């Protein structure tokens, strides 16, 4: 599909290498759910087609959101989707390298569906490589930069596969990030968790909140928990 329709906005994703997918929607629906904020700034790193940027703008209408992507086509598509949305006044989009960009204000929320493949599935399509290969956004550098530009009460959220989760957690701890929430995601009740949603803060909020989410009750049928998580977004 060239257009993915959500409740309050539509995403066109013909140009971006990364289309609307389960990982992005899960992260957008799960991240920062326990927060109530009436001011501040948020950033979606590697915005792709803009689905997470718009989900965040819907959830936090009082915050200013920025999407940034290394790929020009993706940045253009995020911008176009934002301009067609009800949240256009709260969103700016830039094309560039997050690691090199200067930010003139501290960020309160940072979210990222990062590239995590390490040479596996290398493609002849450089746009696709930018969206999928870890070398374009190295975890240690990303976590260090995010910590530097985050406000004192900054929250950071990502989605990762099982084989990269522990590396990211250890790297985040070295930088100074404190894990606050972790959700293990399973495709069905009999499957092992293969995706993890992680959220960190700069100041301790108490013990880590661990949870588990199963996506399908049966083939093609979402569980009640998954439906509840995405109720504000999915039709």
BAFI-3210 file (N, C-alpha, C; in Angstrom, 3 decimals, decimal comma, padded with zeros to 6 digits):
// residues 235
n [1|2|3|4|5|6|7|8|9|10|11|12|13|14|15|16|17|18|19|20|21|22|23|24|25|26|27|28|29|30|31|32|33|34|35|36|37|38|39|40|41|42|43|44|45|46|47|48|49|50|51|52|53|54|55|56|57|58|59|60|61|62|63|64|65|66|67|68|69|70|71|72|73|74|75|76|77|78|79|80|81|82|83|84|85|86|87|88|89|90|91|92|93|94|95|96|97|98|99|100|101|102|103|104|105|106|107|108|109|110|111|112|113|114|115|116|117|118|119|120|121|122|123|124|125|126|127|128|129|130|131|132|133|134|135|136|137|138|139|140|141|142|143|144|145|146|147|148|149|150|151|152|153|154|155|156|157|158|159|160|161|162|163|164|165|166|167|168|169|170|171|172|173|174|175|176|177|178|179|180|181|182|183|184|185|186|187|188|189|190|191|192|193|194|195|196|197|198|199|200|201|202|203|204|205|206|207|208|209|210|211|212|213|214|215|216|217|218|219|220|221|222|223|224|225|226|227|228|229|230|231|232|233|234|235]
n.u [000,836|000,494|-000,426|-001,006|-003,537|-004,249|-006,074|-006,162|-004,476|-002,751|-000,307|001,891|004,075|005,734|008,215|010,158|012,691|012,129|009,068|005,756|005,627|005,359|007,206|007,728|005,152|004,517|006,536|005,898|003,361|003,838|005,952|006,748|004,263|003,412|003,787|002,936|002,875|003,023|004,538|007,598|010,185|010,509|012,174|012,421|014,548|015,913|013,586|012,265|009,404|007,849|006,004|006,307|006,959|004,547|002,793|003,798|003,365|000,608|000,053|001,326|000,326|001,048|003,747|006,673|007,667|010,363|011,501|014,202|016,250|018,763|018,563|017,616|015,214|013,582|013,406|012,036|009,630|008,684|008,305|006,319|004,185|003,757|002,938|000,463|-000,991|-003,005|-001,280|000,632|001,534|003,042|005,339|008,614|010,929|014,051|016,787|019,594|022,558|022,100|024,119|025,863|024,457|023,723|021,974|019,967|018,576|017,614|016,447|013,466|012,174|013,288|013,191|013,619|013,689|015,968|018,556|019,746|021,067|024,057|025,966|024,576|022,071|022,837|022,390|022,135|020,908|021,361|019,770|018,140|020,083|020,905|018,683|018,664|021,189|023,500|025,870|025,338|024,243|025,690|025,343|026,700|027,626|025,239|023,806|025,464|025,381|022,629|022,371|023,883|022,435|020,014|017,516|017,599|015,655|015,221|013,748|014,310|013,575|013,586|013,297|014,285|015,908|016,243|018,968|020,480|019,779|021,063|023,578|022,958|021,787|023,926|025,688|024,165|024,018|026,704|026,991|025,315|022,585|019,541|017,721|014,231|011,838|010,883|009,789|008,967|008,327|006,229|005,393|003,274|001,535|003,019|005,515|008,933|010,113|011,025|011,412|012,167|011,071|012,396|012,980|014,645|015,822|017,333|017,423|016,773|013,719|012,828|012,255|012,793|010,269|008,993|007,483|005,323|004,277|001,998|001,361|-000,469|-003,490|-004,520|-003,883|-003,514|-005,224|-005,354|-004,242|-006,120|-004,618|-002,754|-004,491|-005,513|-003,227|-002,666|-004,945|-005,491|-004,511|-004,538|-007,035]
n.v [-001,197|002,233|004,206|004,470|004,334|005,898|006,583|009,387|010,507|010,132|008,091|008,382|006,273|005,697|006,587|006,333|004,155|002,534|001,302|001,819|-000,118|-002,922|-002,679|000,109|001,163|-000,153|000,898|003,658|003,616|002,574|003,950|006,315|006,279|006,646|009,255|012,695|015,640|019,132|020,907|021,412|019,703|017,288|014,581|012,631|010,305|009,325|009,355|008,260|007,484|008,991|008,051|007,552|010,099|011,482|010,017|010,631|013,396|013,421|012,249|013,971|016,872|019,398|019,618|020,473|018,817|017,247|015,711|013,845|012,739|010,824|010,246|011,814|011,464|010,203|012,174|014,149|012,816|012,456|015,167|015,896|014,204|015,171|017,797|017,335|016,498|016,860|017,968|019,664|022,207|021,740|020,408|020,040|019,225|017,845|017,268|015,328|014,353|013,014|012,707|014,729|017,054|020,230|021,137|023,663|023,749|021,986|018,587|016,909|014,498|011,693|009,581|006,541|004,304|002,287|001,530|-001,789|-003,930|-005,747|-005,731|-007,904|-008,777|-006,812|-004,429|-003,549|-001,201|001,899|003,618|001,858|000,554|002,636|002,824|000,386|-000,656|-000,849|000,607|003,142|004,487|004,282|002,549|003,325|005,923|007,193|006,973|008,419|010,993|011,543|011,633|013,899|015,994|015,831|016,992|017,562|015,890|014,086|011,579|008,527|006,360|003,207|000,558|-002,801|-005,773|-009,100|-009,935|-007,612|-006,284|-006,538|-005,444|-002,755|-002,040|-002,259|-000,395|001,940|002,139|002,624|005,183|006,642|006,551|005,468|002,591|002,432|001,281|-001,801|-003,855|-007,023|-008,432|-010,695|-012,705|-014,567|-016,578|-018,900|-018,328|-017,146|-014,138|-011,679|-009,047|-006,001|-003,377|-000,479|001,889|004,698|006,918|009,952|010,416|008,503|006,719|004,910|001,354|-000,836|-001,159|-004,024|-005,735|-007,737|-008,381|-009,867|-010,293|-011,600|-013,377|-015,415|-016,551|-013,638|-012,263|-009,769|-009,576|-008,704|-007,035|-005,924|-004,598|-002,721|-001,243|000,041|001,433|004,188|004,810|002,837|002,041]
n.w [000,000|-000,784|000,826|004,249|006,466|009,448|012,528|012,927|011,083|007,925|006,339|003,754|002,104|-000,067|-000,930|001,082|002,355|004,517|005,284|006,747|009,589|011,911|014,058|014,242|014,772|017,160|018,863|018,771|019,930|022,459|023,765|026,312|027,551|030,161|030,719|031,275|029,690|029,243|027,899|026,029|024,079|021,505|019,761|016,863|015,794|012,776|011,072|008,873|007,056|008,691|010,543|013,346|014,254|013,771|015,365|017,895|017,902|017,906|020,418|022,211|022,093|022,989|022,808|020,901|018,019|016,313|013,365|012,085|009,443|007,854|005,225|002,260|000,743|002,608|004,625|003,195|002,784|005,397|006,019|004,136|004,895|007,469|006,933|005,775|007,889|010,947|012,724|011,822|012,584|014,821|014,161|012,882|010,297|009,453|007,212|007,565|009,432|012,495|014,409|013,822|013,898|015,321|018,191|019,449|021,764|024,750|024,694|025,535|025,092|023,334|020,605|018,783|016,106|015,516|013,032|012,909|011,809|011,231|008,815|007,825|005,454|003,680|001,131|-002,379|-002,643|-001,506|-000,015|001,379|002,873|004,576|006,201|007,499|008,243|010,886|010,921|010,035|012,134|014,818|017,878|020,357|019,806|019,179|021,641|023,359|022,186|022,381|025,147|025,754|024,564|025,748|028,054|031,650|032,607|030,611|028,493|026,797|024,112|022,421|019,923|019,651|018,325|019,741|019,656|019,829|022,059|024,683|024,213|023,652|026,107|027,909|026,810|027,053|029,823|030,445|029,426|031,058|031,067|032,594|032,891|032,649|031,763|030,231|027,657|026,550|023,433|021,822|018,981|019,015|021,488|021,835|020,913|021,204|022,713|020,421|019,916|021,595|023,598|024,864|027,428|028,702|031,323|032,593|035,242|038,140|038,400|040,139|040,502|037,650|035,241|034,099|031,372|029,234|025,918|023,754|020,356|018,552|018,941|017,491|014,144|012,379|014,049|016,378|019,773|022,760|024,380|022,622|020,910|022,711|023,309|020,887|020,321|020,075|017,636|015,431|012,977]
ca.u [000,000|001,250|-000,968|-001,432|-004,470|-004,451|-007,312|-006,143|-003,563|-002,405|001,109|002,330|005,413|006,258|009,588|011,072|013,138|011,406|007,638|005,063|005,782|004,956|008,175|007,527|003,860|004,663|007,334|005,137|002,225|004,297|006,914|006,358|002,820|003,121|004,166|001,997|003,708|002,297|005,485|008,873|010,583|010,805|012,910|012,378|015,809|015,687|012,121|011,701|008,222|007,271|004,905|006,528|006,870|003,143|002,203|004,214|002,685|-000,779|-000,017|001,803|000,007|001,634|005,183|007,157|008,361|011,226|011,967|015,446|016,661|019,983|018,183|016,846|013,857|012,826|013,117|010,980|008,356|008,239|007,805|005,054|003,148|003,478|002,178|-000,910|-001,598|-003,548|-000,252|001,692|002,050|003,906|006,375|009,602|011,667|015,339|017,583|020,967|023,107|021,819|025,359|026,581|023,573|023,722|020,643|020,102|017,724|017,607|015,319|012,816|011,852|014,008|012,688|014,349|013,605|017,310|019,084|020,456|021,752|025,507|026,392|023,582|021,067|023,381|021,666|022,696|020,146|021,972|018,706|017,746|021,174|020,850|017,568|018,758|022,531|023,890|027,017|024,870|023,908|026,307|024,651|027,444|027,632|023,862|023,443|026,245|024,847|021,304|022,551|024,397|021,449|018,790|017,307|017,879|014,594|014,980|013,412|014,768|012,926|013,963|012,861|015,461|015,783|016,847|020,427|021,145|019,247|022,016|024,637|022,416|021,574|025,232|026,212|023,383|024,433|028,018|026,817|024,633|021,150|018,988|016,568|013,010|010,795|011,288|008,679|009,313|007,240|006,153|004,446|002,125|001,736|004,002|006,789|009,835|010,186|012,072|011,542|012,139|010,860|013,210|012,898|015,602|015,769|018,609|017,305|016,068|012,299|012,490|012,588|012,469|008,966|009,085|006,195|005,362|003,164|001,804|000,690|-001,568|-004,191|-004,540|-003,330|-004,163|-006,117|-004,599|-004,670|-006,783|-003,575|-002,205|-005,538|-005,595|-002,023|-002,689|-006,321|-005,541|-003,890|-005,071|-008,464]
ca.v [000,000|003,484|005,044|003,734|005,221|005,799|007,244|010,843|010,949|009,123|008,051|007,935|005,722|005,170|007,029|005,924|002,763|001,837|001,570|001,641|-001,498|-003,229|-002,134|001,549|001,418|-000,604|001,873|004,890|003,417|002,178|004,878|007,483|006,203|007,067|010,663|013,776|016,815|020,227|021,738|020,756|019,376|015,886|014,310|011,293|010,128|008,365|009,431|007,459|008,099|009,927|007,492|007,768|011,545|011,876|009,387|011,424|014,693|013,185|011,972|015,130|018,025|020,633|019,601|020,634|017,599|017,310|014,469|014,002|011,515|010,924|010,056|012,964|011,056|009,947|013,455|014,798|012,131|012,851|016,539|015,908|013,593|016,094|018,944|016,900|016,032|017,915|018,388|020,324|023,386|021,318|019,515|020,443|018,068|018,204|016,235|015,416|013,344|013,318|012,768|015,959|018,210|021,021|021,455|024,887|023,644|020,618|017,757|016,233|013,143|011,257|008,268|006,068|002,927|002,385|000,442|-002,698|-005,029|-005,612|-006,285|-008,855|-008,214|-005,644|-004,269|-002,659|000,030|002,626|004,135|000,761|000,337|003,692|002,555|-000,921|-001,045|-000,176|001,499|004,501|005,110|003,387|002,681|004,074|007,336|007,674|007,091|009,522|012,261|011,730|012,033|015,275|016,984|015,655|017,796|016,825|014,896|013,513|010,164|007,980|005,081|002,527|-000,826|-003,571|-007,232|-009,792|-010,056|-006,325|-005,677|-006,449|-004,488|-001,415|-001,797|-002,039|000,867|003,011|002,234|003,268|006,617|007,278|006,329|004,540|001,891|002,612|000,367|-002,777|-004,719|-008,118|-008,590|-012,005|-012,758|-015,311|-017,083|-019,988|-017,845|-016,441|-012,693|-011,337|-007,597|-005,417|-001,947|-000,023|003,321|005,134|008,294|010,422|010,373|007,277|006,813|003,720|000,070|-000,986|-001,760|-005,055|-006,217|-008,602|-008,153|-010,843|-009,567|-012,322|-014,440|-016,448|-016,013|-012,441|-011,652|-009,108|-009,794|-007,557|-006,144|-005,206|-003,679|-001,623|-000,425|000,804|001,894|005,603|005,010|001,953|002,066]
ca.w [000,000|-000,815|001,897|005,436|007,147|010,887|012,944|012,822|010,028|006,916|006,015|002,431|002,331|-001,327|-001,177|002,147|002,323|005,573|005,240|008,015|010,020|013,282|015,022|014,410|015,420|018,546|019,601|018,898|020,834|023,802|024,363|027,112|027,845|031,532|030,888|030,972|029,477|028,600|027,163|025,799|022,709|021,267|018,531|016,271|015,065|011,706|011,016|007,787|006,447|009,647|011,336|014,776|014,477|013,843|016,558|019,046|017,829|018,323|021,855|022,978|021,250|023,515|022,574|019,533|017,578|015,140|012,768|011,333|008,757|007,055|003,828|001,783|000,361|003,831|005,258|002,405|002,999|006,734|005,953|003,395|005,728|008,570|006,409|005,494|009,134|011,814|013,684|011,049|013,298|015,925|013,639|011,885|009,780|008,875|006,552|008,018|010,324|013,896|015,175|013,486|014,003|016,547|018,710|020,237|022,949|025,267|024,264|026,660|024,662|022,136|020,214|017,609|015,606|014,928|012,192|013,819|011,110|011,168|007,517|007,326|004,550|002,952|-000,123|-003,388|-002,502|-000,391|000,837|002,249|003,820|005,592|007,103|008,151|008,676|012,120|010,726|009,763|013,412|015,787|019,167|021,369|019,433|019,309|023,048|023,919|021,673|022,967|026,545|025,788|024,153|026,514|029,251|032,882|032,808|029,287|028,327|025,515|023,837|021,174|019,728|019,255|018,299|020,880|019,600|020,069|023,285|025,781|023,849|023,842|027,529|028,532|026,296|027,666|031,223|030,480|029,153|032,176|030,982|033,581|032,321|033,452|031,288|029,222|027,251|025,646|022,465|021,181|017,887|019,518|022,840|021,840|020,379|022,097|022,460|019,443|019,898|022,932|023,707|025,992|027,731|029,711|031,810|033,136|036,700|038,532|038,730|040,916|039,891|036,235|034,987|033,067|030,893|028,061|025,001|022,680|019,281|017,911|019,666|016,455|012,910|011,858|015,047|017,437|021,149|023,376|024,890|021,473|020,483|023,669|023,175|019,629|020,091|019,694|016,326|014,395|012,716]
c.u [000,869|000,765|-001,430|-002,272|-004,556|-005,719|-007,305|-005,175|-003,304|-000,921|001,290|003,779|005,985|007,743|010,590|011,445|012,413|009,946|007,048|005,133|005,423|005,890|007,905|006,228|003,897|005,403|006,554|003,987|002,666|005,120|006,228|004,879|002,476|003,435|003,002|002,826|002,912|003,225|006,770|009,110|010,915|011,461|012,749|013,614|015,647|014,207|011,496|010,539|007,468|006,209|005,096|006,434|005,419|002,428|002,556|003,509|001,218|-000,875|000,356|001,569|000,610|003,136|005,499|007,979|009,198|011,548|013,242|015,794|017,876|019,690|017,267|015,415|012,990|012,453|012,009|009,629|007,809|007,622|006,448|003,917|002,773|002,612|000,732|-001,670|-002,209|-002,497|000,870|002,323|003,020|005,106|007,308|010,400|012,974|016,000|019,020|021,337|022,873|023,099|026,125|025,745|023,724|022,281|020,777|019,202|017,768|016,334|014,773|012,467|012,634|013,564|013,368|014,030|014,905|017,628|019,925|021,108|023,239|026,025|025,437|022,564|021,530|022,765|022,464|022,010|020,665|020,919|018,269|018,831|021,161|019,780|017,773|020,117|023,021|025,029|026,587|024,404|024,408|025,710|025,394|027,421|026,245|023,506|024,198|025,683|023,476|021,412|023,000|023,312|020,138|018,724|017,591|016,863|014,246|014,637|013,806|014,125|013,362|013,284|014,035|015,138|016,531|018,369|021,170|020,747|020,310|023,156|024,159|022,252|022,891|025,833|025,484|023,784|025,784|027,904|026,199|023,124|020,723|017,732|015,366|011,904|011,380|010,115|009,182|008,116|007,342|005,124|003,166|002,499|002,829|005,395|007,648|009,841|011,327|012,217|011,425|011,989|011,539|013,064|013,845|015,288|017,166|018,599|016,421|014,618|011,860|012,882|012,144|011,129|009,088|007,681|006,400|004,123|003,147|000,941|-000,540|-002,156|-004,334|-004,080|-004,138|-005,083|-005,297|-005,140|-005,357|-005,758|-002,981|-003,227|-005,626|-004,408|-002,116|-004,040|-006,413|-005,084|-004,478|-006,571|-009,106]
c.v [001,244|004,451|004,143|004,682|004,906|006,574|008,741|011,372|009,797|009,230|007,551|007,475|005,070|005,482|006,524|004,454|001,929|002,266|001,524|000,167|-001,665|-002,611|-000,660|001,848|000,989|000,445|003,164|004,783|003,194|003,249|006,010|007,466|006,707|008,539|011,590|015,047|017,893|021,219|020,943|020,457|017,896|015,698|012,847|011,153|009,005|008,244|008,610|008,170|009,001|009,361|007,737|009,254|011,973|011,235|010,183|012,783|014,558|013,009|013,184|016,412|019,340|020,713|019,921|019,401|017,862|015,902|014,749|012,679|011,799|010,868|011,184|012,593|010,811|011,255|014,199|014,146|012,407|014,238|016,598|015,319|014,494|017,258|018,591|016,503|017,182|018,523|019,182|021,486|023,020|020,492|020,258|019,200|018,560|016,994|016,396|014,285|013,775|013,516|014,069|017,221|018,898|021,337|022,636|024,894|022,203|019,889|016,967|014,784|012,845|009,832|007,846|004,605|002,715|001,282|-000,479|-003,890|-004,731|-006,371|-007,341|-008,110|-006,915|-005,603|-003,419|-001,294|000,788|003,248|003,075|000,459|001,374|003,389|001,299|-001,231|-000,192|000,820|002,943|005,225|004,175|003,618|003,546|005,573|007,949|007,934|008,240|010,869|012,554|012,193|013,491|016,299|016,865|016,597|016,938|015,713|014,194|012,022|009,743|006,615|004,542|001,170|-001,591|-005,053|-007,846|-009,743|-008,740|-005,690|-005,494|-005,483|-003,070|-001,093|-001,503|-000,710|002,051|003,225|002,924|004,774|007,335|007,140|005,274|003,901|002,050|001,647|-000,570|-003,701|-005,752|-008,409|-009,940|-011,961|-013,478|-015,946|-018,141|-019,547|-017,249|-014,957|-012,403|-009,837|-007,083|-003,909|-001,485|001,478|003,642|006,568|008,689|010,429|009,194|007,562|005,622|002,459|000,027|-001,698|-002,734|-005,514|-007,095|-008,338|-009,231|-010,189|-010,274|-013,389|-015,662|-015,783|-014,823|-011,741|-011,074|-009,460|-008,534|-006,541|-005,301|-004,198|-002,479|-000,677|000,513|001,452|003,342|005,841|004,138|002,168|000,835]
c.w [000,000|000,257|003,032|006,274|008,635|011,256|012,645|011,773|009,075|006,604|004,591|002,570|001,082|-001,497|-000,151|002,020|003,369|005,571|006,654|008,390|011,481|014,299|015,304|015,146|016,886|019,383|019,827|019,879|022,278|024,501|025,128|027,523|029,243|031,774|030,544|030,885|028,759|027,912|026,977|024,334|022,614|019,913|018,135|015,381|014,045|011,423|009,906|007,129|007,418|010,566|012,829|015,112|014,651|015,025|017,809|019,071|018,229|019,832|022,696|022,177|021,739|023,290|021,120|019,166|016,338|014,672|011,991|010,679|007,885|005,568|003,374|001,436|001,588|004,519|004,521|002,673|004,397|006,695|005,247|004,226|006,896|008,101|006,114|006,753|009,925|012,741|013,033|011,810|014,409|015,471|012,696|011,496|009,175|008,240|007,022|008,953|011,768|014,697|014,947|013,716|015,357|016,940|019,671|021,466|023,440|024,845|025,444|026,350|023,385|021,838|018,921|017,344|014,833|013,933|013,073|013,130|011,015|009,955|006,974|006,474|003,897|001,565|-001,106|-003,358|-001,285|000,522|001,845|003,288|004,936|006,641|007,942|008,769|009,847|011,941|010,435|011,030|014,516|017,179|020,182|021,076|019,574|020,774|023,725|023,475|022,299|024,416|026,641|025,498|024,919|027,706|030,484|033,122|031,495|029,379|026,911|025,307|022,478|021,116|019,130|019,145|019,486|020,846|019,776|021,394|024,362|025,472|024,096|025,326|028,239|028,085|026,928|029,114|031,356|030,297|030,346|032,147|031,999|033,011|033,237|033,050|030,240|028,936|026,245|024,751|021,783|020,054|018,272|020,849|022,916|021,393|021,492|021,741|021,493|019,232|021,325|022,820|024,981|026,178|028,883|030,156|032,284|034,653|037,079|038,898|039,586|040,172|038,431|036,093|033,816|032,675|029,667|027,224|023,937|021,602|018,730|018,830|018,780|015,170|012,401|012,830|016,185|018,817|021,685|023,877|023,765|020,952|021,408|023,528|021,983|019,349|019,633|018,264|015,213|014,216|013,317]
res [x|x|x|x|x|x|x|x|x|x|x|x|x|x|x|x|x|x|x|x|x|x|x|x|x|x|x|x|x|x|x|x|x|x|x|x|x|x|x|x|x|x|x|x|x|x|x|x|x|x|x|x|x|x|x|x|x|x|x|x|x|x|x|x|x|x|x|x|x|x|x|x|x|x|x|x|x|x|x|x|x|x|x|x|x|x|x|x|x|x|x|x|x|x|x|x|x|x|x|x|x|x|x|x|x|x|x|x|x|x|x|x|x|x|x|x|x|x|x|x|x|x|x|x|x|x|x|x|x|x|x|x|x|x|x|x|x|x|x|x|x|x|x|x|x|x|x|x|x|x|x|x|x|x|x|x|x|x|x|x|x|x|x|x|x|x|x|x|x|x|x|x|x|x|x|x|x|x|x|x|x|x|x|x|x|x|x|x|x|x|x|x|x|x|x|x|x|x|x|x|x|x|x|x|x|x|x|x|x|x|x|x|x|x|x|x|x|x|x|x|x|x|x|x|x|x|x|x|x|x|x|x|x|x|x]
***
